[in-house]
Amino acid sequence: MAEDTEEETSVGGIPEELIGVDCPKCGVKISQDSDIKYNREDSFFVGYNLTCPNCGNNFSWTLYFK
C-alpha cells in the first residue's frame, strides 16, 4: 500500500503576493522575514505554510494562477 506524503520545502524568498497577508489568529501582517514553507504545487495553484512571527500560529495560504 502506497503512502500519500506531502513534502515541505523551505522557500528562499517570500513571494510578493504573500507579503501583507494577515495572520487569522492575531491579525499581524506577514513580512519579508516570516518563515514560510512550500507545500504543494499544481498547474493552477501553489500552497504555502506560513508561521506568524508574532504569535507563532501556523496557517496555510494558497496562490492561484490566472
PQR file with spaces between the fields and no chain letter, atoms N, CA, C, O and H, PARSE charges and radii, in Angstrom:
ATOM       1  N    MET     1       0.842   -1.171    0.000 -0.4000 1.5000
ATOM       2  CA   MET     1       0.000    0.000    0.000 -0.0000 2.0000
ATOM       3  C    MET     1       0.894    1.243    0.000  0.5500 1.7000
ATOM       4  O    MET     1       1.793    1.366    0.832 -0.5500 1.4000
ATOM       5  N    ALA     2       0.649    2.139   -0.911 -0.4000 1.5000
ATOM       6  CA   ALA     2       1.458    3.353   -1.044 -0.0000 2.0000
ATOM       7  C    ALA     2       0.979    4.402   -0.053  0.5500 1.7000
ATOM       8  O    ALA     2      -0.221    4.581    0.158 -0.5500 1.4000
ATOM       9  H    ALA     2      -0.081    2.039   -1.587  0.4000 1.0000
ATOM      10  N    GLU     3       1.941    5.089    0.549 -0.4000 1.5000
ATOM      11  CA   GLU     3       1.607    6.166    1.474 -0.0000 2.0000
ATOM      12  C    GLU     3       1.551    7.488    0.728  0.5500 1.7000
ATOM      13  O    GLU     3       2.376    7.751   -0.147 -0.5500 1.4000
ATOM      14  H    GLU     3       2.916    4.943    0.377  0.4000 1.0000
ATOM      15  N    ASP     4       0.579    8.317    1.077 -0.4000 1.5000
ATOM      16  CA   ASP     4       0.444    9.640    0.476 -0.0000 2.0000
ATOM      17  C    ASP     4       1.094   10.646    1.414  0.5500 1.7000
ATOM      18  O    ASP     4       0.515   11.009    2.438 -0.5500 1.4000
ATOM      19  H    ASP     4      -0.091    8.104    1.788  0.4000 1.0000
ATOM      20  N    THR     5       2.294   11.097    1.069 -0.4000 1.5000
ATOM      21  CA   THR     5       3.000   12.053    1.914 -0.0000 2.0000
ATOM      22  C    THR     5       3.196   13.353    1.161  0.5500 1.7000
ATOM      23  O    THR     5       3.412   13.365   -0.051 -0.5500 1.4000
ATOM      24  H    THR     5       2.764   10.802    0.237  0.4000 1.0000
ATOM      25  N    GLU     6       3.118   14.441    1.899 -0.4000 1.5000
ATOM      26  CA   GLU     6       3.368   15.753    1.310 -0.0000 2.0000
ATOM      27  C    GLU     6       4.691   16.260    1.845  0.5500 1.7000
ATOM      28  O    GLU     6       4.891   16.329    3.057 -0.5500 1.4000
ATOM      29  H    GLU     6       2.943   14.431    2.884  0.4000 1.0000
ATOM      30  N    GLU     7       5.580   16.607    0.961 -0.4000 1.5000
ATOM      31  CA   GLU     7       6.877   17.146    1.336 -0.0000 2.0000
ATOM      32  C    GLU     7       6.770   18.658    1.492  0.5500 1.7000
ATOM      33  O    GLU     7       6.111   19.323    0.694 -0.5500 1.4000
ATOM      34  H    GLU     7       5.417   16.550   -0.024  0.4000 1.0000
ATOM      35  N    GLU     8       7.416   19.195    2.514 -0.4000 1.5000
ATOM      36  CA   GLU     8       7.509   20.638    2.685 -0.0000 2.0000
ATOM      37  C    GLU     8       8.940   21.054    2.424  0.5500 1.7000
ATOM      38  O    GLU     8       9.876   20.379    2.853 -0.5500 1.4000
ATOM      39  H    GLU     8       7.952   18.654    3.163  0.4000 1.0000
ATOM      40  N    THR     9       9.114   22.147    1.732 -0.4000 1.5000
ATOM      41  CA   THR     9      10.428   22.658    1.398 -0.0000 2.0000
ATOM      42  C    THR     9      10.505   24.116    1.803  0.5500 1.7000
ATOM      43  O    THR     9       9.590   24.891    1.526 -0.5500 1.4000
ATOM      44  H    THR     9       8.353   22.696    1.383  0.4000 1.0000
ATOM      45  N    SER    10      11.590   24.493    2.455 -0.4000 1.5000
ATOM      46  CA   SER    10      11.771   25.900    2.818 -0.0000 2.0000
ATOM      47  C    SER    10      11.890   26.747    1.561  0.5500 1.7000
ATOM      48  O    SER    10      12.474   26.326    0.563 -0.5500 1.4000
ATOM      49  H    SER    10      12.334   23.864    2.679  0.4000 1.0000
ATOM      50  N    VAL    11      11.335   27.929    1.627 -0.4000 1.5000
ATOM      51  CA   VAL    11      11.362   28.841    0.493 -0.0000 2.0000
ATOM      52  C    VAL    11      12.426   29.897    0.762  0.5500 1.7000
ATOM      53  O    VAL    11      12.454   30.495    1.837 -0.5500 1.4000
ATOM      54  H    VAL    11      10.861   28.271    2.438  0.4000 1.0000
ATOM      55  N    GLY    12      13.306   30.127   -0.218 -0.4000 1.5000
ATOM      56  CA   GLY    12      14.383   31.104   -0.054 -0.0000 2.0000
ATOM      57  C    GLY    12      13.878   32.520    0.075  0.5500 1.7000
ATOM      58  O    GLY    12      14.267   33.234    0.999 -0.5500 1.4000
ATOM      59  H    GLY    12      13.283   29.641   -1.091  0.4000 1.0000
ATOM      60  N    GLY    13      13.022   32.939   -0.832 -0.4000 1.5000
ATOM      61  CA   GLY    13      12.465   34.286   -0.800 -0.0000 2.0000
ATOM      62  C    GLY    13      10.954   34.216   -0.808  0.5500 1.7000
ATOM      63  O    GLY    13      10.363   33.419   -1.537 -0.5500 1.4000
ATOM      64  H    GLY    13      12.707   32.359   -1.583  0.4000 1.0000
ATOM      65  N    ILE    14      10.339   35.041   -0.006 -0.4000 1.5000
ATOM      66  CA   ILE    14       8.881   35.025    0.078 -0.0000 2.0000
ATOM      67  C    ILE    14       8.288   35.695   -1.162  0.5500 1.7000
ATOM      68  O    ILE    14       8.712   36.793   -1.522 -0.5500 1.4000
ATOM      69  H    ILE    14      10.820   35.688    0.586  0.4000 1.0000
ATOM      70  N    PRO    15       7.319   35.060   -1.822 -0.5600 1.5000
ATOM      71  CA   PRO    15       6.676   35.692   -2.976  0.2800 2.0000
ATOM      72  C    PRO    15       5.983   36.989   -2.553  0.5500 1.7000
ATOM      73  O    PRO    15       5.392   37.057   -1.476 -0.5500 1.4000
ATOM      74  N    GLU    16       6.056   38.002   -3.392 -0.4000 1.5000
ATOM      75  CA   GLU    16       5.489   39.306   -3.028 -0.0000 2.0000
ATOM      76  C    GLU    16       3.996   39.237   -2.760  0.5500 1.7000
ATOM      77  O    GLU    16       3.468   40.074   -2.028 -0.5500 1.4000
ATOM      78  H    GLU    16       6.536   37.947   -4.267  0.4000 1.0000
ATOM      79  N    GLU    17       3.297   38.258   -3.336 -0.4000 1.5000
ATOM      80  CA   GLU    17       1.859   38.109   -3.091 -0.0000 2.0000
ATOM      81  C    GLU    17       1.555   37.691   -1.652  0.5500 1.7000
ATOM      82  O    GLU    17       0.433   37.882   -1.182 -0.5500 1.4000
ATOM      83  H    GLU    17       3.726   37.577   -3.930  0.4000 1.0000
ATOM      84  N    LEU    18       2.538   37.123   -0.946 -0.4000 1.5000
ATOM      85  CA   LEU    18       2.321   36.697    0.439 -0.0000 2.0000
ATOM      86  C    LEU    18       2.632   37.793    1.450  0.5500 1.7000
ATOM      87  O    LEU    18       2.192   37.716    2.597 -0.5500 1.4000
ATOM      88  H    LEU    18       3.449   36.968   -1.328  0.4000 1.0000
ATOM      89  N    ILE    19       3.386   38.815    1.040 -0.4000 1.5000
ATOM      90  CA   ILE    19       3.721   39.916    1.946 -0.0000 2.0000
ATOM      91  C    ILE    19       2.454   40.729    2.212  0.5500 1.7000
ATOM      92  O    ILE    19       1.782   41.173    1.281 -0.5500 1.4000
ATOM      93  H    ILE    19       3.743   38.878    0.108  0.4000 1.0000
ATOM      94  N    GLY    20       2.144   40.914    3.465 -0.4000 1.5000
ATOM      95  CA   GLY    20       0.949   41.659    3.839 -0.0000 2.0000
ATOM      96  C    GLY    20      -0.255   40.794    4.147  0.5500 1.7000
ATOM      97  O    GLY    20      -1.307   41.320    4.512 -0.5500 1.4000
ATOM      98  H    GLY    20       2.689   40.553    4.222  0.4000 1.0000
ATOM      99  N    VAL    21      -0.131   39.463    4.010 -0.4000 1.5000
ATOM     100  CA   VAL    21      -1.218   38.558    4.372 -0.0000 2.0000
ATOM     101  C    VAL    21      -1.406   38.626    5.888  0.5500 1.7000
ATOM     102  O    VAL    21      -0.425   38.609    6.632 -0.5500 1.4000
ATOM     103  H    VAL    21       0.723   39.036    3.713  0.4000 1.0000
ATOM     104  N    ASP    22      -2.655   38.705    6.351 -0.4000 1.5000
ATOM     105  CA   ASP    22      -2.944   38.796    7.781 -0.0000 2.0000
ATOM     106  C    ASP    22      -2.982   37.421    8.431  0.5500 1.7000
ATOM     107  O    ASP    22      -3.541   36.476    7.873 -0.5500 1.4000
ATOM     108  H    ASP    22      -3.451   38.719    5.746  0.4000 1.0000
ATOM     109  N    CYS    23      -2.383   37.316    9.618 -0.4000 1.5000
ATOM     110  CA   CYS    23      -2.498   36.101   10.425 -0.0000 2.0000
ATOM     111  C    CYS    23      -3.951   35.999   10.888  0.5500 1.7000
ATOM     112  O    CYS    23      -4.483   36.965   11.435 -0.5500 1.4000
ATOM     113  H    CYS    23      -1.929   38.084   10.070  0.4000 1.0000
ATOM     114  N    PRO    24      -4.608   34.851   10.684 -0.5600 1.5000
ATOM     115  CA   PRO    24      -6.011   34.730   11.092  0.2800 2.0000
ATOM     116  C    PRO    24      -6.214   34.733   12.610  0.5500 1.7000
ATOM     117  O    PRO    24      -7.333   34.939   13.080 -0.5500 1.4000
ATOM     118  N    LYS    25      -5.154   34.508   13.376 -0.4000 1.5000
ATOM     119  CA   LYS    25      -5.276   34.453   14.838 -0.0000 2.0000
ATOM     120  C    LYS    25      -5.078   35.817   15.498  0.5500 1.7000
ATOM     121  O    LYS    25      -5.874   36.215   16.349 -0.5500 1.4000
ATOM     122  H    LYS    25      -4.245   34.340   12.995  0.4000 1.0000
ATOM     123  N    CYS    26      -4.013   36.542   15.107 -0.4000 1.5000
ATOM     124  CA   CYS    26      -3.715   37.811   15.794 -0.0000 2.0000
ATOM     125  C    CYS    26      -3.786   39.036   14.879  0.5500 1.7000
ATOM     126  O    CYS    26      -3.765   40.164   15.370 -0.5500 1.4000
ATOM     127  H    CYS    26      -3.367   36.219   14.415  0.4000 1.0000
ATOM     128  N    GLY    27      -3.870   38.837   13.562 -0.4000 1.5000
ATOM     129  CA   GLY    27      -4.022   39.955   12.638 -0.0000 2.0000
ATOM     130  C    GLY    27      -2.739   40.619   12.178  0.5500 1.7000
ATOM     131  O    GLY    27      -2.785   41.563   11.389 -0.5500 1.4000
ATOM     132  H    GLY    27      -3.887   37.920   13.163  0.4000 1.0000
ATOM     133  N    VAL    28      -1.586   40.145   12.656 -0.4000 1.5000
ATOM     134  CA   VAL    28      -0.305   40.718   12.233 -0.0000 2.0000
ATOM     135  C    VAL    28      -0.070   40.389   10.763  0.5500 1.7000
ATOM     136  O    VAL    28      -0.379   39.287   10.309 -0.5500 1.4000
ATOM     137  H    VAL    28      -1.549   39.379   13.297  0.4000 1.0000
ATOM     138  N    LYS    29       0.473   41.346   10.029 -0.4000 1.5000
ATOM     139  CA   LYS    29       0.755   41.127    8.612 -0.0000 2.0000
ATOM     140  C    LYS    29       2.069   40.367    8.444  0.5500 1.7000
ATOM     141  O    LYS    29       3.059   40.657    9.116 -0.5500 1.4000
ATOM     142  H    LYS    29       0.723   42.241   10.398  0.4000 1.0000
ATOM     143  N    ILE    30       2.063   39.394    7.541 -0.4000 1.5000
ATOM     144  CA   ILE    30       3.260   38.613    7.237 -0.0000 2.0000
ATOM     145  C    ILE    30       4.254   39.533    6.536  0.5500 1.7000
ATOM     146  O    ILE    30       3.886   40.296    5.643 -0.5500 1.4000
ATOM     147  H    ILE    30       1.259   39.157    6.995  0.4000 1.0000
ATOM     148  N    SER    31       5.511   39.451    6.949 -0.4000 1.5000
ATOM     149  CA   SER    31       6.541   40.319    6.393 -0.0000 2.0000
ATOM     150  C    SER    31       7.569   39.515    5.613  0.5500 1.7000
ATOM     151  O    SER    31       7.485   38.291    5.516 -0.5500 1.4000
ATOM     152  H    SER    31       5.810   38.831    7.675  0.4000 1.0000
ATOM     153  N    GLN    32       8.530   40.221    5.068 -0.4000 1.5000
ATOM     154  CA   GLN    32       9.592   39.637    4.247 -0.0000 2.0000
ATOM     155  C    GLN    32      10.380   38.564    4.997  0.5500 1.7000
ATOM     156  O    GLN    32      10.858   37.609    4.384 -0.5500 1.4000
ATOM     157  H    GLN    32       8.599   41.216    5.146  0.4000 1.0000
ATOM     158  N    ASP    33      10.520   38.710    6.320 -0.4000 1.5000
ATOM     159  CA   ASP    33      11.342   37.784    7.097 -0.0000 2.0000
ATOM     160  C    ASP    33      10.557   36.665    7.778  0.5500 1.7000
ATOM     161  O    ASP    33      11.108   35.957    8.621 -0.5500 1.4000
ATOM     162  H    ASP    33      10.131   39.485    6.818  0.4000 1.0000
ATOM     163  N    SER    34       9.287   36.492    7.430 -0.4000 1.5000
ATOM     164  CA   SER    34       8.475   35.433    8.019 -0.0000 2.0000
ATOM     165  C    SER    34       8.917   34.066    7.514  0.5500 1.7000
ATOM     166  O    SER    34       9.442   33.935    6.408 -0.5500 1.4000
ATOM     167  H    SER    34       8.840   37.067    6.745  0.4000 1.0000
ATOM     168  N    ASP    35       8.694   33.051    8.344 -0.4000 1.5000
ATOM     169  CA   ASP    35       9.055   31.677    7.990 -0.0000 2.0000
ATOM     170  C    ASP    35       7.940   31.064    7.149  0.5500 1.7000
ATOM     171  O    ASP    35       6.802   30.952    7.603 -0.5500 1.4000
ATOM     172  H    ASP    35       8.267   33.158    9.242  0.4000 1.0000
ATOM     173  N    ILE    36       8.270   30.670    5.927 -0.4000 1.5000
ATOM     174  CA   ILE    36       7.277   30.009    5.089 -0.0000 2.0000
ATOM     175  C    ILE    36       7.859   28.733    4.517  0.5500 1.7000
ATOM     176  O    ILE    36       9.070   28.604    4.333 -0.5500 1.4000
ATOM     177  H    ILE    36       9.194   30.761    5.557  0.4000 1.0000
ATOM     178  N    LYS    37       6.972   27.795    4.242 -0.4000 1.5000
ATOM     179  CA   LYS    37       7.346   26.523    3.634 -0.0000 2.0000
ATOM     180  C    LYS    37       6.474   26.319    2.401  0.5500 1.7000
ATOM     181  O    LYS    37       5.271   26.577    2.414 -0.5500 1.4000
ATOM     182  H    LYS    37       5.989   27.899    4.392  0.4000 1.0000
ATOM     183  N    TYR    38       7.114   25.849    1.340 -0.4000 1.5000
ATOM     184  CA   TYR    38       6.401   25.477    0.129 -0.0000 2.0000
ATOM     185  C    TYR    38       5.755   24.135    0.410  0.5500 1.7000
ATOM     186  O    TYR    38       6.428   23.220    0.883 -0.5500 1.4000
ATOM     187  H    TYR    38       8.091   25.639    1.329  0.4000 1.0000
ATOM     188  N    ASN    39       4.483   23.996    0.135 -0.4000 1.5000
ATOM     189  CA   ASN    39       3.767   22.779    0.477 -0.0000 2.0000
ATOM     190  C    ASN    39       3.368   21.969   -0.744  0.5500 1.7000
ATOM     191  O    ASN    39       3.679   20.780   -0.816 -0.5500 1.4000
ATOM     192  H    ASN    39       3.936   24.740   -0.249  0.4000 1.0000
ATOM     193  N    ARG    40       2.695   22.573   -1.694 -0.4000 1.5000
ATOM     194  CA   ARG    40       2.172   21.813   -2.820 -0.0000 2.0000
ATOM     195  C    ARG    40       2.026   22.709   -4.035  0.5500 1.7000
ATOM     196  O    ARG    40       1.675   23.884   -3.928 -0.5500 1.4000
ATOM     197  H    ARG    40       2.443   23.539   -1.636  0.4000 1.0000
ATOM     198  N    GLU    41       2.301   22.128   -5.187 -0.4000 1.5000
ATOM     199  CA   GLU    41       2.149   22.880   -6.430 -0.0000 2.0000
ATOM     200  C    GLU    41       1.315   22.067   -7.400  0.5500 1.7000
ATOM     201  O    GLU    41       1.435   20.844   -7.470 -0.5500 1.4000
ATOM     202  H    GLU    41       2.586   21.174   -5.274  0.4000 1.0000
ATOM     203  N    ASP    42       0.485   22.747   -8.132 -0.4000 1.5000
ATOM     204  CA   ASP    42      -0.370   22.165   -9.151 -0.0000 2.0000
ATOM     205  C    ASP    42      -0.276   23.104  -10.343  0.5500 1.7000
ATOM     206  O    ASP    42       0.370   24.148  -10.250 -0.5500 1.4000
ATOM     207  H    ASP    42       0.388   23.741   -8.076  0.4000 1.0000
ATOM     208  N    SER    43      -0.893   22.764  -11.438 -0.4000 1.5000
ATOM     209  CA   SER    43      -0.856   23.659  -12.591 -0.0000 2.0000
ATOM     210  C    SER    43      -1.724   24.899  -12.373  0.5500 1.7000
ATOM     211  O    SER    43      -1.635   25.855  -13.144 -0.5500 1.4000
ATOM     212  H    SER    43      -1.418   21.916  -11.513  0.4000 1.0000
ATOM     213  N    PHE    44      -2.557   24.896  -11.341 -0.4000 1.5000
ATOM     214  CA   PHE    44      -3.457   26.017  -11.078 -0.0000 2.0000
ATOM     215  C    PHE    44      -3.146   26.781   -9.793  0.5500 1.7000
ATOM     216  O    PHE    44      -3.620   27.905   -9.626 -0.5500 1.4000
ATOM     217  H    PHE    44      -2.629   24.119  -10.715  0.4000 1.0000
ATOM     218  N    PHE    45      -2.364   26.203   -8.882 -0.4000 1.5000
ATOM     219  CA   PHE    45      -2.105   26.876   -7.609 -0.0000 2.0000
ATOM     220  C    PHE    45      -0.797   26.410   -6.979  0.5500 1.7000
ATOM     221  O    PHE    45      -0.229   25.386   -7.358 -0.5500 1.4000
ATOM     222  H    PHE    45      -1.980   25.290   -9.017  0.4000 1.0000
ATOM     223  N    VAL    46      -0.331   27.205   -5.994 -0.4000 1.5000
ATOM     224  CA   VAL    46       0.804   26.828   -5.151 -0.0000 2.0000
ATOM     225  C    VAL    46       0.357   27.039   -3.711  0.5500 1.7000
ATOM     226  O    VAL    46      -0.163   28.101   -3.368 -0.5500 1.4000
ATOM     227  H    VAL    46      -0.792   28.037   -5.686  0.4000 1.0000
ATOM     228  N    GLY    47       0.558   26.034   -2.869 -0.4000 1.5000
ATOM     229  CA   GLY    47       0.188   26.129   -1.462 -0.0000 2.0000
ATOM     230  C    GLY    47       1.409   26.419   -0.607  0.5500 1.7000
ATOM     231  O    GLY    47       2.484   25.868   -0.844 -0.5500 1.4000
ATOM     232  H    GLY    47       0.980   25.171   -3.148  0.4000 1.0000
ATOM     233  N    TYR    48       1.246   27.281    0.386 -0.4000 1.5000
ATOM     234  CA   TYR    48       2.327   27.640    1.302 -0.0000 2.0000
ATOM     235  C    TYR    48       1.851   27.467    2.736  0.5500 1.7000
ATOM     236  O    TYR    48       0.677   27.687    3.037 -0.5500 1.4000
ATOM     237  H    TYR    48       0.372   27.728    0.579  0.4000 1.0000
ATOM     238  N    ASN    49       2.754   27.077    3.612 -0.4000 1.5000
ATOM     239  CA   ASN    49       2.500   27.049    5.050 -0.0000 2.0000
ATOM     240  C    ASN    49       3.287   28.198    5.653  0.5500 1.7000
ATOM     241  O    ASN    49       4.498   28.297    5.456 -0.5500 1.4000
ATOM     242  H    ASN    49       3.707   26.898    3.367  0.4000 1.0000
ATOM     243  N    LEU    50       2.606   29.062    6.383 -0.4000 1.5000
ATOM     244  CA   LEU    50       3.232   30.241    6.972 -0.0000 2.0000
ATOM     245  C    LEU    50       3.199   30.156    8.492  0.5500 1.7000
ATOM     246  O    LEU    50       2.310   29.530    9.069 -0.5500 1.4000
ATOM     247  H    LEU    50       1.623   28.981    6.542  0.4000 1.0000
ATOM     248  N    THR    51       4.171   30.786    9.133 -0.4000 1.5000
ATOM     249  CA   THR    51       4.221   30.890   10.586 -0.0000 2.0000
ATOM     250  C    THR    51       4.233   32.367   10.951  0.5500 1.7000
ATOM     251  O    THR    51       5.097   33.119   10.499 -0.5500 1.4000
ATOM     252  H    THR    51       4.893   31.295    8.665  0.4000 1.0000
ATOM     253  N    CYS    52       3.277   32.776   11.765 -0.4000 1.5000
ATOM     254  CA   CYS    52       3.192   34.173   12.190 -0.0000 2.0000
ATOM     255  C    CYS    52       4.382   34.503   13.086  0.5500 1.7000
ATOM     256  O    CYS    52       4.645   33.776   14.045 -0.5500 1.4000
ATOM     257  H    CYS    52       2.576   32.165   12.132  0.4000 1.0000
ATOM     258  N    PRO    53       5.115   35.594   12.791 -0.5600 1.5000
ATOM     259  CA   PRO    53       6.259   35.968   13.625  0.2800 2.0000
ATOM     260  C    PRO    53       5.845   36.504   15.001  0.5500 1.7000
ATOM     261  O    PRO    53       6.669   36.559   15.913 -0.5500 1.4000
ATOM     262  N    ASN    54       4.590   36.896   15.155 -0.4000 1.5000
ATOM     263  CA   ASN    54       4.116   37.469   16.412 -0.0000 2.0000
ATOM     264  C    ASN    54       3.607   36.401   17.385  0.5500 1.7000
ATOM     265  O    ASN    54       4.055   36.349   18.530 -0.5500 1.4000
ATOM     266  H    ASN    54       3.920   36.852   14.414  0.4000 1.0000
ATOM     267  N    CYS    55       2.672   35.546   16.939 -0.4000 1.5000
ATOM     268  CA   CYS    55       2.045   34.582   17.851 -0.0000 2.0000
ATOM     269  C    CYS    55       2.463   33.136   17.594  0.5500 1.7000
ATOM     270  O    CYS    55       2.131   32.250   18.382 -0.5500 1.4000
ATOM     271  H    CYS    55       2.308   35.588   16.009  0.4000 1.0000
ATOM     272  N    GLY    56       3.187   32.885   16.502 -0.4000 1.5000
ATOM     273  CA   GLY    56       3.630   31.527   16.200 -0.0000 2.0000
ATOM     274  C    GLY    56       2.569   30.659   15.553  0.5500 1.7000
ATOM     275  O    GLY    56       2.785   29.463   15.362 -0.5500 1.4000
ATOM     276  H    GLY    56       3.456   33.604   15.861  0.4000 1.0000
ATOM     277  N    ASN    57       1.427   31.237   15.211 -0.4000 1.5000
ATOM     278  CA   ASN    57       0.349   30.487   14.572 -0.0000 2.0000
ATOM     279  C    ASN    57       0.796   29.965   13.207  0.5500 1.7000
ATOM     280  O    ASN    57       1.365   30.712   12.411 -0.5500 1.4000
ATOM     281  H    ASN    57       1.251   32.209   15.366  0.4000 1.0000
ATOM     282  N    ASN    58       0.542   28.694   12.940 -0.4000 1.5000
ATOM     283  CA   ASN    58       0.823   28.102   11.629 -0.0000 2.0000
ATOM     284  C    ASN    58      -0.470   28.067   10.834  0.5500 1.7000
ATOM     285  O    ASN    58      -1.485   27.569   11.319 -0.5500 1.4000
ATOM     286  H    ASN    58       0.080   28.087   13.587  0.4000 1.0000
ATOM     287  N    PHE    59      -0.439   28.595    9.611 -0.4000 1.5000
ATOM     288  CA   PHE    59      -1.619   28.575    8.756 -0.0000 2.0000
ATOM     289  C    PHE    59      -1.203   28.427    7.307  0.5500 1.7000
ATOM     290  O    PHE    59      -0.051   28.669    6.947 -0.5500 1.4000
ATOM     291  H    PHE    59       0.386   29.000    9.217  0.4000 1.0000
ATOM     292  N    SER    60      -2.150   28.028    6.486 -0.4000 1.5000
ATOM     293  CA   SER    60      -1.885   27.792    5.063 -0.0000 2.0000
ATOM     294  C    SER    60      -2.434   28.930    4.229  0.5500 1.7000
ATOM     295  O    SER    60      -3.417   29.573    4.597 -0.5500 1.4000
ATOM     296  H    SER    60      -3.086   27.831    6.779  0.4000 1.0000
ATOM     297  N    TRP    61      -1.782   29.172    3.098 -0.4000 1.5000
ATOM     298  CA   TRP    61      -2.218   30.196    2.154 -0.0000 2.0000
ATOM     299  C    TRP    61      -1.988   29.649    0.757  0.5500 1.7000
ATOM     300  O    TRP    61      -0.949   29.046    0.487 -0.5500 1.4000
ATOM     301  H    TRP    61      -0.983   28.649    2.800  0.4000 1.0000
ATOM     302  N    THR    62      -2.938   29.851   -0.122 -0.4000 1.5000
ATOM     303  CA   THR    62      -2.843   29.336   -1.482 -0.0000 2.0000
ATOM     304  C    THR    62      -2.850   30.481   -2.475  0.5500 1.7000
ATOM     305  O    THR    62      -3.688   31.380   -2.393 -0.5500 1.4000
ATOM     306  H    THR    62      -3.782   30.340    0.097  0.4000 1.0000
ATOM     307  N    LEU    63      -1.910   30.448   -3.418 -0.4000 1.5000
ATOM     308  CA   LEU    63      -1.878   31.410   -4.518 -0.0000 2.0000
ATOM     309  C    LEU    63      -2.357   30.700   -5.774  0.5500 1.7000
ATOM     310  O    LEU    63      -1.846   29.639   -6.131 -0.5500 1.4000
ATOM     311  H    LEU    63      -1.230   29.718   -3.485  0.4000 1.0000
ATOM     312  N    TYR    64      -3.332   31.284   -6.435 -0.4000 1.5000
ATOM     313  CA   TYR    64      -3.886   30.704   -7.651 -0.0000 2.0000
ATOM     314  C    TYR    64      -3.313   31.407   -8.868  0.5500 1.7000
ATOM     315  O    TYR    64      -3.151   32.628   -8.869 -0.5500 1.4000
ATOM     316  H    TYR    64      -3.748   32.146   -6.145  0.4000 1.0000
ATOM     317  N    PHE    65      -3.007   30.633   -9.907 -0.4000 1.5000
ATOM     318  CA   PHE    65      -2.515   31.194  -11.159 -0.0000 2.0000
ATOM     319  C    PHE    65      -3.689   31.653  -11.999  0.5500 1.7000
ATOM     320  O    PHE    65      -4.769   31.062  -11.953 -0.5500 1.4000
ATOM     321  H    PHE    65      -3.140   29.642   -9.906  0.4000 1.0000
ATOM     322  N    LYS    66      -3.472   32.713  -12.766 -0.4000 1.5000
ATOM     323  CA   LYS    66      -4.522   33.207  -13.670 -0.0000 2.0000
ATOM     324  C    LYS    66      -4.433   32.506  -14.991  0.5500 1.7000
ATOM     325  O    LYS    66      -5.229   32.779  -15.890 -0.5500 1.4000
ATOM     326  H    LYS    66      -2.595   33.192  -12.803  0.4000 1.0000
